[in-house]
């Protein structure tokens, strides 16, 4: 079992805001400077988290550059760099990964993002439809992994053609590939290529069904993979204090912000986003969708829209529950990310079951923890 944290590269503060766009963002009390993000990274590292995930999108800085900077201010923390497949050639990404491994001491993991907002994709110059984007991602990952093996190779596909490509020498420590997506097209890519399949937080029954399905699909390709879940956390000494904090966060979401965010989500073709939106229904009531699982975050934040809310013991129990369903990795976050990294690492993670806690590493993204192809 592995626990990761999140780097708020679009800014941080005491309110829920958008993660990858500027529109609809909450006011940020703290700018996402290298100094601040390094402090978040060190807090996560010191609190027992293995790696930190970064977002990618039009409203946040380039993850490669930011994470390379943060790596210089941390010692063990893995950097889970988000890469938008299709926006750069996979042969170039292979070189960037090689360089990052060299400058960070082998602390890179890649979160491959296909994209789920057609308007944002077009703003970047990408006009492929949903399933075509995933077909391109499939080829992207084929070429990326082949490039890491070195030696000249050729590749001919619908989206990429390579003649005599590949790194000069094989990459000794290729980074693990994280990948998410709830559509059949996304699951097919994950089953063929992912080391870790990421899900956004849903009620346990839904997560169990998805874990079972993705492992069956991977087995059809003679592969095994790990599964991970992305959740926010609102934990306090008592349940009453935790739910009071959730109420405070909800009070900071104006009707105008909610309406603007929901309008954006409605235009997306992301199945995962649609599942998040269905949990909150665009309404600021009835947001507890499972024991200790609150869907209020998704009223204004794209992507992961649920939070575990409760006492330290209650949140730890819910983590145990997801682990029992087959979830191997947890990517957690909370506002502000600096203080909450320390709180969750100090107060919650030590309470998870001994079986789960025994797998919590003390450092970066280890090769032994994530299986290769």
N, C-alpha and C positions, 0 to 999 in steps of 0.2 A: 504494500500500500504506500502510495506516494502523495504528498501534499505540496501544492504550489500556491503562489500568491499572484498578484496582479500589479502591473505598473501603470498608474493613471497618466498616460502621456499627453492627454488633452487637458490636464489640470485636475486638481483635487480640492476637496473641501468637505463641508458638513452637510451637503445636500446631494441627492441623486441627480445625475446629469447624463447627457448623451456621452457615449464612449468614443465614437469614431466620426462624428460630424459636429459642426459648430451650431447648426440650427437646433433650437430647443435645449441647448445646454444650460445647466444651472450656473449660477454665479460661482466662480471659483475663488475660494479664499487663498489658494496657493497655486502659483504658477508652476508648470511642469518643467522647471529648470533641471539641468543635469545634477546640480547639488541636491535638490529636493528628491529627485528620483533615486539618486544614489543613497540617500538616507532611507527611503522606503526599501530599497534593495537590501541594505545592510540590516535593517530591522527584520525583514523576512528571513534573511540568512541566519541571523542570531536566534530567531525564534523557531528554527527547525524546518523551514520550508525548503524544498529542493530546488525550485526554479520559480521564475516570475514570467508570466504571460504578458505580452504587449499587444495592443490592438493595431489594426491597420485600416486606414480610411481617409477621407478627404479632410477630416477635422483634427487629425493628429499627425505629428511628425513621422518621418520615415523610421520604421522600427530598426532597420539595420544600423543606422547611424546612432540612434538613441541607445540601443542595447550595447553597441561597441563602446560607447562612452561609459555606461553604467558598469560594464565588465571591468573597467580599469579602477573602479572604486569599491569592488567587492572581491572576495577571495574564493568562494566556493559556489555561490549561487548560479544555477543554470539560467540561461536566458532563452525563453521560448518565443522566438521571433516570428511574428506573423508575416506571411508572404502571400500577396495576391497573385495567384497563378494566372499566367497569361499576360501580365503587365511587363515582364522581362523574360528573356529567353532562359529556358532551364539550364542551358550550358553555362550561361553567365551566373545564374544562381548557384550552380555547383562551385564555381570559382569563388564566389562571395562566401559560401559556407566554408570552403577550404581556408580562406583568409581569416574568417572569424574564429575557427577552431585554433588557428595558430596564435592569434592575439589574445584569446580568452583562456587558453589552456584546456581546450576541449569541452567548453561549457555550453555549446549550442544545441538547441532543439528547434525544429521548424514546425510552425502551425500553418498548414497550407489552407488558404482561404479562397474559395471560388467566387464569392460575391453573391449578394441576394437582392440588391437594390438596382433595378435597371437604369434609373435616372443617374445614380452615382456612377455606374459602370460606363454609361454613355459619356458622362462628363470627363472620364479618364480616356475616352476614345475607344471603348469596347462596346460593340453593338451585337454581340452574340446573344441568343436567347438562353433560357435556363439550362435545358438539357445539352445544348451545344457547349456551354461553358464547362459543364462537367465532363463532356467528351474531351475537351481540350485539356482539362486538369488531368485526366487519365493519361494522355500522351505526355503531358508535362512531367508527371512523376516517373513514367517509364524512362524518359530521356535523362532526368535528374539522377536517378539511381544508376543508370548505365554510365553517366559521366563520372560519377564518383569511383567507379571501378577502374578508371584509367584505360589506357590502350586505345588506339583509334577505333571508332565504330561508326557505322552508318545507320541512319534511321529515316524512314519515310512514312509519314502519317498524313491525316487530313489537315492537321494544324502545324506540324513541325517537320522540317527536313534537316538532317544533319549529315555531313560528309566528312569522315575522318575526325570526329569529335572525341571528347574525353579529356580528363585531366592528364597532365604530363606524367604524374605518378598516382597510383591509387590512393584515395583518401583513407588513412589508417583508422580514423574515428568518424565515420559518417554519422551525422546527427539523426536522432529518431524523428520520424515524421508523425505529427499529430494532424488529425483531419476530422472535421465534423460535417454534419448535414443530415437532414431528416427525410429527404426525398428518396425514392427508389434509385434515381440516378446517382445521388451522393453515396448511398449505402453500397452500391456496386463498386464505386471507386475505392471507398474505404476498405471493402473486403479484399480487393486486389492489392492495395498498396500501403495502407496505413499501418503504423506500428501501434498507435494509440487512437482509438475512435472516441471523439469528444461529443458529449451531449449537453444541452442546456437543461437546467434543473426542472424536472417534472415530477408529478406524484409517483410514489414507488412502483405502483402497478405498471405504469407506462414505461418507466425506466427498465423494469424487469423484462418487459416484452421486447424493448429495443436491444437490450444486451443479448437476449436469447437469439434474436433475429440476426444481428450482425455477426455473432460467433458462428451461426449456422452458415451464413453466406461466406465467411472467411474459410470455413472448413471445406466448402465446395472447391476452393482453390488450394487446398492442402496447406492452409496458413492458420496461424493463431495470432490474435492481437489482444492488446489490453484495452480496457474501456475507461473513460474518464468522464467526470461531470463538472460543469461550471456552475457555481453557486455563490451568491452573496451571503454574508453572515451578519446577523444582528444578535449578538449574545451578550448577556449581562448576568450579574450574580443571581438575579431572580427573574422569573418569567414576566412579572409585572413590569419590571424595569425595561426588559427587552421590547415588549409590546408598546410601551410608552415611547421608546425610541423609534419604532416603526411608525407610530402615529405622528411623531415629529417630522420624519422624512416625508410622510404623505402630505402633511400640512404645507410643506415646502413646494409641492407640485401644484401650480396654479391651473385652473380649468383651461386657460389659454395654452399653456405648455402641453397639457395632456392632449388637447384637441389637435395641436400641431403635430405632436409625435404620432398620434394614432393615424392621422391622415397620411403621414409618411409611411408608416408600417403597412397601410392598406394598399399602397401602390407596389409594394415589394412582391417578388415572385419566390421568396424564400419560404419553404415549407416549415422550417424550424421557427421562423419569425411568426408565421401564422399560428403555430402551436402555442407560442408564448402569448400572443395576443388573445387567443381563445381562453387562456387561463384567467386573464383579468377582465375580458369583455369590454375594455375601455371605460370601465366604471370604477369609481373610488369606494366601492363597498363589496362585500362578499369576496374578499381577496385571499382568505385562508383556504387553500385548495387541497390541503392534506395536513396531517398533524405537523405543526411547526413550519409549514411551507407557505410563504406569503408571496403573492403575485404582484404586489404593489410596485416593485421596481420597474416592471415592464410597462407601466403606464407612460413613462417618459424615456426610458432607456432602451435602445435597440439591442438585439442579441439577448444575452442572458438576462432574464427578467424576473427571477424568483430569488428569494432569500430564506435561509433557515433562521427562524426567530424563536428565541426561548432562553432559558437559563443555560449556563455552561453545560450542565449535565444533560439537559434536553437536547441541545444541539449535538453533543457528542453521541447521544443515543441514535439520533437520526443519521449521523455519519455511519455508525455501526450498521444501521438498517440498510443503507445503500450498499455498503461493503458486502453484506450478506447476499445481496441481489447480484453481485458480480462486478460492482464498480471497483476498479483498481486504483484510480487516481482522482484527486479532488483539486480543482482550481478554485480557490476561495478569494474573497475580497470583501471590503467594507469601508465605509466613509467615517473619517478620513483614513486613507490607506496606511499611513505611517503608524498611527496609534493602534489601529485595528489589527495590523500584522502582529504587533506585540501582544495584544489582548488575546487573539485567537490562538497564537502559538503558545502562549503561556498558560491560558486558562481552559481552553477547549481541547486542543490536541492531546494533552496528557490524560484526558478522561476517556478517550476512545478505548475500545477493548484491547487487552494485551495482544491479541492476535493481530489486530490492525496496527497497533502502535509499534509492534516489533519490526514491521517492515518500513517504518519511517526512517529514511536515510538522514545522515547528518550533513550531507553536502549536495553537490550538483546533480545533474542528470546523468546517472551512471549507466554505462553500457549494459551491465548485467540486468538492469531493471526493465529494459525495454527490448523485446526480441526484435531481431532483424528479419528480413524476408527468409 
